């Protein structure tokens, strides 16, 4: 199986001197293409820090990151932004939609940084297809504040997919939703994984985690266990 992302001896330390927090400790992790990986663990275990390292939002204090066999640990900020924009869609625990923009305008924001496709009509048509798929086509030009929490998160998924990202990283994407909408969002992620997307999700919800192909359990910044679905 082809590895997309490899972390080697990753450490992440926040703060200085007496106010130091060791968020991640000697993390070694290989994430394969088309995998559906859940990262679980108690609050403060390092889940978000790990996602931020994987997505190149943060740099590790030490260790190495490989993306498609290329060492990307020391890439500059602009290069990281370009790699992330072209390959990774990030779904946050909050939707972070801009209230002054319509749903479709929010979805199209990542295309402003697109460097490989210049035809904006393509992205407008693609956003139409995404909104239809997620059952919110009739909401695309509405006031964003009129949307429910579940609808807003579906807009956020569309935004994460608009640049045709191969990898979707989701940090507690259902934490602010009721069980019905949580299941809808998870089912969308399952569908995307079946279509070939690599999905990495951090969650407190074990009922959602067991739907993934593999679970990594973090505690105090360390991987306690790593099991595939065949062993769970």
N, C-alpha and C positions, 0 to 999 in steps of 0.2 A: 504494500500500500504506500502511495506517495505521501511524504511528509510535507506539509505546508509550512508549519511553524515549529521551530525547535528552540527551546530555552535550555541553556547550559549554566549551571551553578549561579542562578540569578539571586542576587541580594538587593533589597531595597530598604534604605534607611532614610527616615525623615527627621528633621531637626538637627540640632548641634549640641555638643558638650553634654550638659546634664539633662537636656530635654530631647533625648534621642528615642525614636521608636523604630524598632526593627520589624518592618511590615512583612518582608519576605526573606526567607532564610534558605539558601542553597537549593533553589527550585530547579529541578530537572524535569522537563516536560516535552513530549513530542506529540504534536497535533497533526493528524493525518487528513488528507484530502477527503471531502464528503463525510467527515465525521460529525456526529452530534454529541458534543461534550457538555456535561453539566459540572459546574464547580460549586460545591456546597460547603457549608461550615458555619459556625456561629458568627455573630456580629464581631467585627474586629479581627477576624481570622486572616484577612488579607485578600479576600475575593476581588474586591474592586481594584486594589493595587495590582493584582495579577492580570486582570483584564486590561488595565491601563498600560502595562508593560507589553502584553501581547499585541495590543493595537498601536503601539508606538506613540501613545499619548504622553507617556512618561518614560524616561530613560532609567535603566537600572543603576544602582550604586556600583555594582560589579557583576560580572558574568557576561554572557554572549547571547544574542538573539539572531536566529537564522530564519529568513523568509525565502521559501523556494530555493533552499540550499545556499543562498547568498547571505553573508554576514552583514547585518544592517545595524549592528550595535552603535556604530559611530556615525551614522548618517546625520547630516545637519537637519535643522528644523524644516527647511523648505523641501528637502528630499523626502523627509518623513511624511510631511503633509501630502506630497504628491503620491507617494506609495499608498498611503492610507485612503486618499480620495479615490484612487483608481481600483483598489482591491478590497477595501474593508468598509462595511456599513455598520454603524454603531447605534444600538438601541439602548437608551438610558432608562433608569428607573422612573425618571420624570420625562415627559415628552419634549420639553424645551422648545415648544413651538412659539413662534413670534406672533403675538396677538394682533399686530398691525398688518399682518399678511393673511391672505386667504389660505385654506388648506393646500390648494395646488401650488400657490406661490411658496409656501413653506417647503413643500416637497421638492421644488426645483432649485432650492438654494445651493445644494452641492454641485449642480451643473455649472454654476458661475465660475467654478475653478477647473472645469473639465478642459483638458488640453488635447485629447485625442479625437473627439468628435465635435465638429463646429456647428452642425445643423441643429439648432435649438428646437426646430419643429419635431425632430425625432424624440426629444425628451418630453415635449408637451404631449405627443401621442402616447409615449410610453407611460407617462403619469396617468393618462386616461385609462389605460389598460390596468394599471395597478389599482386605481380607485375602483374600477368595476370589479376586479378580482376580490377586493376586500370589502365590497358592499357599501361603499361610501361615495359612489360616483355622483349622487345627487347632492352631496355636501361640498363638492370641490370648490365652489365659488362662494360659499357661505361665510359669515363672520365666524372666525375660529372659536370665539367664545361661546358660540351656540352649540358646539359639539360636546357630546358626552365624553367621559374619561376613556371608554373603550374605543370610541371613534377617533379621538385624538391619538391614541396609541397606534391605531391603524394608519393614520396619516404619518406618524413617526416611522412605521415599518416601510411605507412607501418611500419616504425620504431616504431611509437606509439602503433601499434597493435601486434608487433612481439611476445611479451610475453603474448599474449592473455588477455590483460587488460580488466577488466569489465567496467572501467570508462575512458572516453576520455575527457580531459580538453583541450580546444582550446582557445588561447589568440589572438584575431584578426587574425585568420588564413588566411583570404582572403584580408587583407589590402594592400598587395603588388601585388595583381593580378588584371587582367582586369575582366570585368563583366562575360565573358564566362567562364573563369577558376574559378572565384568565385562561380558561380552557380554549376560547376562540383564538386568542393570541398564540397559545402553545400549538394549537392545531395548524395555524398558518406556518409556524416555524418548522413543524414536522413535514408539511407539504414542501416547503422550500428545500429542506434537507433531502427529501426523496428526489427532488429535481436536480440535485448535485451541488447545492450550496453547503459549505462547511459552516456549522453553527456551534458557537461557544456561548453558553449561558451560565450566569451566576444566579443562584436562587436559594431562598430559605425553604422553599416548598418542595418537600421530598416527593409528594404526589406528582409534581411536574418533572422532577429530576429523574424519576424511574422510567419516564417515557423516552429518555435519551439513550443513546447507544453505549455511553461510557460515563462514569461518574468519578470525579476526583474530589476527595475530602480534605479540606484545609483546616488546620487548627494552629493558632499562634504563629502564622506565617510559614508553616511547614506542611508538606504533603504527607498526610497520615496514611492514606491508601488510595489506590487507583485501580478501578475495576471496570471491565467491559461488561456489557449486558449479558453475555453468555454465562458470567459467573455470579451475577446478582441474584 
